[in-house]
Amino acid sequence: MELSPSSIAEAFGLGAPTGPLVAITSGPSAMHRSARLSTSRGHHTHGVEALEGPVRLELAVLAAGVPMPRPCLAVATGAGVAEVAGPGSKPMLVGVHEWVEGTPLTAPAPTGLAAELGAALAAIHRVGYRYGEHKVDPWYRATHGAARWRGLADRAEQAGRGWAGRLRAALPLLAEVEALVAVRAAEAVPLLVTHCSVSRGNALGSLEGRPWIVDWDDAGLWNPAEEVAAAVVSWSSGARGEPDEPVALALVEGYRQAGGGFDEHSPTVLAGSLSAVANWLELNVRRSLGEAAGQPFRSQAEAEVAGALGELAWRLARLDRWMELLGWRPG
């Protein structure tokens, strides 16, 4: 981690460190650098390059009763992040959370857990927190274009990547996704600052059987119905992408019973989650080709490309079925 445990502990008033930083991953993509820090006051996690806005959202959502790790505030400023000495002379922004004990969750989720996740989303959306953004994150509005995708397929073939043929075959699917995203982007839909990724890997099962909602670093503006739809697909998909109807209905009903309004009937409600798959595919294609630095390393990028291509195919093949489930009303 190359960060000083003492500097972090001092900045957030955590007591004396009792051991080194222990690297952990955050979410299925391992995009965020996180570690566990044990101090005389207990265990904590910290995320590098965190943002102040998400921390304020977390505090508001925590006050609303959503189960989640409590963010710590910097002693000197009261802010949710603090600068600490990083590698060399460059300071780094660090955010800290209290440690929670939980177990990884898999999908399809139990129906009771799915209902709890729906209720948590409703509570987050009731907060309606804002901190100055005015646009949906581009991650949920993919606009790479046909020429860009063809160029990536060309380079993958030239580089002899094993998945190059699958990428070429997926070009019509990617065009379908971006067309759906363009329609959604043109629609006037309500936006609010929310978690943006209540998906597998971003929730842990507590000892009481409730979900801890974790990894808030990507919080930002999104349409609440799109976030619910994305969570439904993530938590009710089987091993081959097949929808688990009771789980999907439980999550939507849990959302409604907790006061969330879900009245979407257009396939564009799934545009944001499809865009996220397309953007994850594009990023890992570039990583595999050596055009983007950072984690995952090239070997992991290869696996991520294959996974994203498969996910893209099954999501689009079952689009109508997902819409049936999302449009369900209790009798």
N, C-alpha and C positions, 0 to 999 in steps of 0.2 A: 504493500500500500504506500510506502514511502512517506507516510505522515506520522507526526509525533503523537502518541497517545496522550502525553502530558499536555500538549497544546490544545487538543480537543477537549480534554477533561476540564482544563482551566477556563476555556472560553465559555463553556456551558455550565460551569459550577457542578461538575459531576463527582467531585471527590478525587482521591488518588487512584491512578490506574493500577490494577493488580495483575496485568498481563499485557501482551502485545495486541495490536489489531489483528483480528482473524478475518480474512477475506471471505465474503459470502456473495451469492448472486441474488439478484432482485428480478423476479419475473422469469418467464420461460425464455425470453430473448437474451437475458444477461446483459442488457444494454447499460444498466446503471451500476457504477462501482460502489459497493457497499461493504461494510465490515462490522463485526461485533467487537465491542469494547467493554471489558469488565473493569469496574471501578469499585471503590469502597461503598458506593451507593447502589451498586447492582450492575445489570447488563444493559447495554444500549447498542443501537445500530446507528451508523452514520452513512449518509450518501454524499458523494463528492459532486460538486457542481449542482447542488440543489438550488431552488428558486424560492424567493421570499413569498410570492403570491400563493403557491400551493400550501405553504405552511399556514397562512391565514385561513385558507379554506378548511384545512384540517381542523384547526381550533374551533371554527364555527360548527363543523359537522360533528366533532367530538361532543360539543355542548348539546347537540341535538340527539345524542344517544347512540350514534353509530359505533359499533365495536371496532376499535382500531388502536394502533400504538400511539401513545401521546407524544407529540413533538416537544422537544426541549427548546427553550429560548436562551439566547446568548445573554450572559450576565451583564455585560457592559452596555448593550444597546436594547435589549428586549426583543431583538429581531429573531426570526426563525432560522437564520443562517449566520455564520461568522467566518471571517477570514483567518486561516491558520497557515503557518509556513508549509509550503509544499516542496517538491524536489527543486534543488537549486535555490534561487532567490525568488521564484514566482509563488505568490500566495494563492491559496485555493479556497473556494467557498465550500463550507461543510454544513450540513444539517444533521441533527441528531434526534433519534426517537428512543423512547423507553423500550426495552426488550419485552416481547410477548412470547409465551410458549404456545406453539401451534404445530399442526401437522399439515403436510401438503395435501391438497385436495385434487381429486381427479373428476373427469366427466365421463358419463353423465352423473350429475350430482344427485344425491338423495332428494326426494321431493321437498322434504322439510327444510333442507339447507337451501334449495333453490328459492323457496318462499322467503327465507330470511334474506337472501341476496337481493330479491326484488324489493323487500321492505327497506333494506339499507339504501338502495338506489333512490327510492321515494324520499327518504329522509335527506339524502344529499341534494336532491333536486328542490326540496322545499327550502333549503338554505338559500339557493339562488345567488350564490356569492359572485361578486364581480371585482376585478382588480385592473381594469384598464384596457384589456384586449378587445378588439372589435371584429375579429375574423376567426373562422374555424381554422384550426391547425391544418396546414396543407397535407399532413399525414392522412387526413380523412377526406381529402379532395384531390386525388391523384390526377395529374395532368401531364404525364410524360409524352403522350402522343405516339402515333403509329411509327413515325420515322425513328424515334428514340428506341423503341422496342425492337424494331428490325435491325438497327445498328448493333444493339446488344446481342441479338441472336447471331448476327454475322461474326462478331468478335468471339463469341463463345465457340462457334464452329471452327474458326481459324485457330483457336487455342486448344481445340480438341477436348473440350469439356464433355463429360459423359451425358450431361443433361441438355446439351445444346439442341438436340432434336425435339425434346419435349418443350423447350422454350419456344422454338419455331412453331410447333403445333398449337401452342397456347396463345398465339398472337390474336386470333379472333376472339378468344375469351377476354383478353386484356382490353381489346377495343370495346367489347360489350360492357365491361366494368367501367371504363372511362366515360362511355356514353351515359350510363346510369348516373355516375357521379356528376356529370355536367348538368343533367336534368335536376338533380338534387340541389346543386349549387345555385341554380336559377330560381329555385322555389323560395318563397318567403316563409321561413320556419323560425320558431323561437329558439334563442340561444341562451345558455347560461354557463357559468364556470362550474365544471364538475370534474369528477375523477378521470374520466375518459378511457379507462381500461380496467373495468371490473370483470376481468377475464381469468381463465385458468392461470395460475402462477401468481396472481395478485390478490389472493385470499388464502388464509390459513384457517384450519379448523381449530377452534379453541377447545379447552378441556371440557367445557360445558356443551360442546356441539354447535356453537354459533360460529359464524365466519368472522375472522378478523380481516378487515379491508386494509391492505398494505400497498406500498409503492405509489405514492401520490405525486411523484416528480413530474409526471406528464399531464397534470391537471391543467385544464384550459377550457376555452369556449367550445361547446358542442351542443347539438340539438338533443334534448333529453330522450325523445323517442328513439333516435338512432342509437343512443347509448344502451337503452333497454333492449333493443333488437339485437345489438352486438352481444350483450350478455346472454341473452336467450340462446343464440347460436353457439356461443362458447361453452356454456354449461350444460347444454342438452344434446350435444353431438356425441355419437358413439364412435367406436374405433375407426369406422370407415366413413364417418361423417353423416351417418343416418340419424334423423331427428328422434329423440326420445320424447314422445308426446306428453306424458304425464309431467315430466320435468319442465318442459317448455311452458306448459300451462300453469304449473305451480309458480314459476318465477313471475310471469305476467300477473297472475292473480295476487301474489304476495305484494307486488308493486301497487296494484289497484287498491287492495285492502288497506295499505298503509297511506293512502291518500294520493297516489300518483295517477295522473290521467294519461291513458294510452289509447289514442283514437286514430292511429295510422293504418291505412289500408293500401298504400302504394308501395310497390317494390323499391322505390327510392329510399325507403326507411333503412334498407340494408346497404345503401351505397357507401356509407362511412366505413363500415366494417370490411366491405369488399376492397375499398381503397387502401385500408391498412394492410391487407394481404398483398395487394399489388405493390405497394411501397416497400414492404419488407422483402418481397421478391427482387425488386429493382436494386435495393441496397446490397443484398447478398450476392446478386449477380456481379455487381461492381467489385465487391470484396473478393470474390472468387477470381475475377480477372485482374486483381491487383490495382484497381482504380479507386479504392476507398480504404483508408487506414482504420486501424482499431479492431476491437473485438466484434464478432467472433473472428478467429484466425481463419486462414483460407480453408482448412479442412472442415471446420465447423460451418463455414459459409456454404460449402458444397452440400452438406446435409440440409441446411436451411433452405437452399434453392429447391431441392427435391421436395421437401415438405410443403413449401409454399405453392409449388406447381400443383401438387396433389390437392391441397386445400382449396385452391382457386377452382379447380375442376368440380369438386363435390359441392362446394357452396353454390355455384351457378347451376349445376344439374338439379339441385333441390330447392331452387329459389321459390317456386310456386308453393311447395310444401311448407317452407318456412313462413310464407305470407299467410297461408291458411291458419297456421298455429298462432301467429301474431294477431290475426284478426278475430280470433275466437272470443266469444262472449259467454259468460256463465248463464245457464238456463234458469 
